[in-house]
Structure formats: C-alpha cells, structure tokens
Amino acid sequence: MEKVSSVKLTVLGIIGAIGSSIVNLLGGWTSDLETLMIMMGIDFAMGLLIAAIWKKSEKSKTGALSSWSAWKGLCRKGISLLFVLIAYRLDLALGVNYIRTAVIIGFIINELISIIENAGIMGIPIPGVITKAIDMLKQKSEGDTHD
C-alpha cells in the first residue's frame, strides 16, 4: 500500500510540475487565462454532447461523435494557447503588458461565439446579457488596451 501511495505522489508531482511550467510559459495563471480555459472546456464538452446526443455536429460527415474530429478540436485549442504564449513573449520582448491580454480576449470571444452556436443547436435560448458581454469584449480587444 505504501508503494502505491509513493508512486501516485510521484506521478502527481510530475504532472503538477509540467502543468506549472506550461502556465509559467503562458505568462502565469491569471483570471483572463482561467476564463479562456473554462470557455475552452465548456465549448469542447458542448461539442461532444451535440455529436453524441443530438448527432448534429458539423465536424463529422454523419453528425455523430468522431474521435478524429475531437482530436482536431483539441489541436485547435492547443494552437490557440500557443498564440497566447507567442503574445506573452511579444509582451516581454517589447516591454509592454497588453498583447497577451488582447489575444486572450480575442480567443474568449471566439469560444463564446462557438458556445452560443452550440446552444442554438441544442435549442437553448441565449440571454441578451451574454451577447452584450461579447460586444463589450470585442470593444475591449479592439480598443486601446495598453496604459
């Protein structure tokens, strides 16, 4: 029993170290990055539900669940995070503090639009406050975000 516990702790420690290194590369765990990650998770889960239950996915020929389509979706989200890393490095190189935030906000908008589209496929009405929030985010990402 003791051996399993130490192996488990070692594996969890390695996973934690890798995760914290990735977050550090992305500029730290901030509320905007956390929001983006949550939105990505919601969008991915809704996409799986649409394919598995409603069978109306536009990502596969049959509209049903497809592991290849899911993999492509995860790869797209990974590339989005790669752009967050690039934006953070640009912030550091240029000595500014707004490129990363603008990129994250842009990806949050994309995720929200996708979530709204998915909700529409499910037949869920969209609250007006959500569309207003998207408009506010668009204005923030297009406006002058540096101090």
C-alpha positions as CSV (number, residue, x, y, z in Angstrom):
1,M,0.0,0.0,0.0
2,E,2.8,2.4,0.8
3,K,4.5,1.8,-2.5
4,V,1.3,2.6,-4.5
5,S,1.0,5.8,-2.5
6,S,4.6,7.0,-3.2
7,V,4.1,6.1,-6.9
8,K,0.9,8.1,-7.0
9,L,2.5,11.1,-5.3
10,T,5.5,11.0,-7.7
11,V,3.2,10.9,-10.8
12,L,1.0,13.7,-9.4
13,G,4.2,15.7,-8.6
14,I,5.4,15.3,-12.2
15,I,2.0,16.3,-13.6
16,G,2.0,19.3,-11.3
17,A,5.5,20.3,-12.4
18,I,4.7,20.0,-16.1
19,G,1.4,22.0,-15.6
20,S,3.0,24.8,-13.7
21,S,5.8,25.0,-16.3
22,I,3.3,25.3,-19.1
23,V,1.3,28.0,-17.1
24,N,4.5,29.9,-16.5
25,L,5.3,29.8,-20.2
26,L,1.9,31.3,-20.9
27,G,2.5,34.2,-18.6
28,G,1.1,32.9,-15.3
29,W,-2.3,31.8,-14.1
30,T,-4.4,35.0,-14.4
31,S,-8.2,35.4,-14.4
32,D,-8.3,36.0,-18.2
33,L,-6.3,32.8,-18.9
34,E,-8.5,30.9,-16.4
35,T,-11.6,32.3,-18.2
36,L,-10.3,31.2,-21.5
37,M,-9.5,27.7,-20.2
38,I,-13.0,27.4,-18.8
39,M,-14.6,28.6,-22.0
40,M,-12.5,26.1,-24.0
41,G,-13.6,23.2,-21.7
42,I,-17.3,24.2,-22.0
43,D,-17.1,24.5,-25.8
44,F,-15.4,21.1,-26.1
45,A,-17.9,19.4,-23.8
46,M,-20.8,21.0,-25.7
47,G,-19.3,19.8,-29.0
48,L,-19.1,16.3,-27.6
49,L,-22.8,16.5,-26.4
50,I,-24.0,17.8,-29.7
51,A,-22.3,14.9,-31.6
52,A,-23.1,12.2,-29.1
53,I,-26.7,13.1,-28.2
54,W,-28.1,15.5,-30.9
55,K,-26.0,13.9,-33.7
56,K,-25.8,17.4,-35.3
57,S,-22.1,18.0,-35.3
58,E,-20.8,19.9,-38.3
59,K,-17.4,18.5,-37.7
60,S,-18.2,14.9,-38.9
61,K,-19.9,13.6,-42.0
62,T,-22.6,11.8,-40.1
63,G,-23.0,14.5,-37.4
64,A,-22.2,11.9,-34.8
65,L,-19.3,11.6,-32.4
66,S,-15.9,11.2,-34.1
67,S,-12.6,10.8,-32.4
68,W,-10.8,12.4,-35.3
69,S,-13.0,15.5,-35.1
70,A,-12.5,15.7,-31.3
71,W,-8.7,15.4,-31.8
72,K,-8.7,18.2,-34.3
73,G,-10.7,20.3,-31.9
74,L,-8.2,19.8,-29.1
75,C,-5.4,20.6,-31.5
76,R,-7.1,23.9,-32.5
77,K,-7.4,24.8,-28.8
78,G,-3.7,23.9,-28.3
79,I,-2.7,26.2,-31.1
80,S,-4.8,28.9,-29.5
81,L,-2.7,28.5,-26.4
82,L,0.4,28.6,-28.5
83,F,-0.7,32.0,-29.7
84,V,-1.1,33.1,-26.0
85,L,2.5,32.0,-25.4
86,I,3.6,34.0,-28.5
87,A,1.7,37.0,-27.4
88,Y,3.3,36.8,-23.9
89,R,6.7,36.6,-25.4
90,L,6.0,39.6,-27.5
91,D,4.9,41.5,-24.4
92,L,8.2,40.7,-22.8
93,A,10.3,41.5,-25.9
94,L,8.5,44.8,-26.5
95,G,8.3,45.7,-22.8
96,V,4.6,46.1,-22.9
97,N,1.7,44.4,-21.0
98,Y,-1.3,44.2,-23.3
99,I,-0.7,41.9,-26.3
100,R,-1.3,38.7,-24.3
101,T,-4.5,40.1,-22.8
102,A,-5.8,41.2,-26.2
103,V,-5.1,37.8,-27.7
104,I,-6.7,36.0,-24.7
105,I,-9.8,38.2,-25.0
106,G,-10.0,37.5,-28.8
107,F,-9.9,33.8,-28.1
108,I,-12.5,34.1,-25.3
109,I,-14.8,35.9,-27.9
110,N,-14.3,33.0,-30.3
111,E,-15.1,30.4,-27.6
112,L,-18.2,32.3,-26.5
113,I,-19.5,32.5,-30.1
114,S,-18.9,28.8,-30.5
115,I,-20.7,28.1,-27.2
116,I,-23.7,30.3,-28.4
117,E,-23.8,28.4,-31.7
118,N,-23.8,25.1,-29.8
119,A,-26.5,26.2,-27.5
120,G,-28.6,27.2,-30.6
121,I,-28.2,23.7,-32.0
122,M,-29.4,22.4,-28.6
123,G,-32.4,24.7,-28.8
124,I,-31.4,26.8,-25.8
125,P,-32.3,30.5,-25.9
126,I,-29.4,32.9,-25.5
127,P,-29.7,35.5,-22.7
128,G,-29.3,39.1,-24.1
129,V,-26.7,39.8,-21.4
130,I,-24.3,37.3,-23.0
131,T,-24.4,38.9,-26.4
132,K,-23.9,42.3,-24.7
133,A,-20.9,40.9,-22.9
134,I,-19.4,39.7,-26.2
135,D,-19.9,43.1,-27.6
136,M,-18.1,44.6,-24.6
137,L,-15.2,42.1,-25.0
138,K,-14.9,43.0,-28.7
139,Q,-14.7,46.7,-27.9
140,K,-12.1,46.0,-25.2
141,S,-9.9,43.9,-27.6
142,E,-10.2,46.4,-30.4
143,G,-9.7,49.4,-28.3
144,D,-6.5,50.9,-26.8
145,T,-5.7,48.3,-24.0
146,H,-2.3,49.5,-23.0
147,D,-1.7,52.0,-20.3
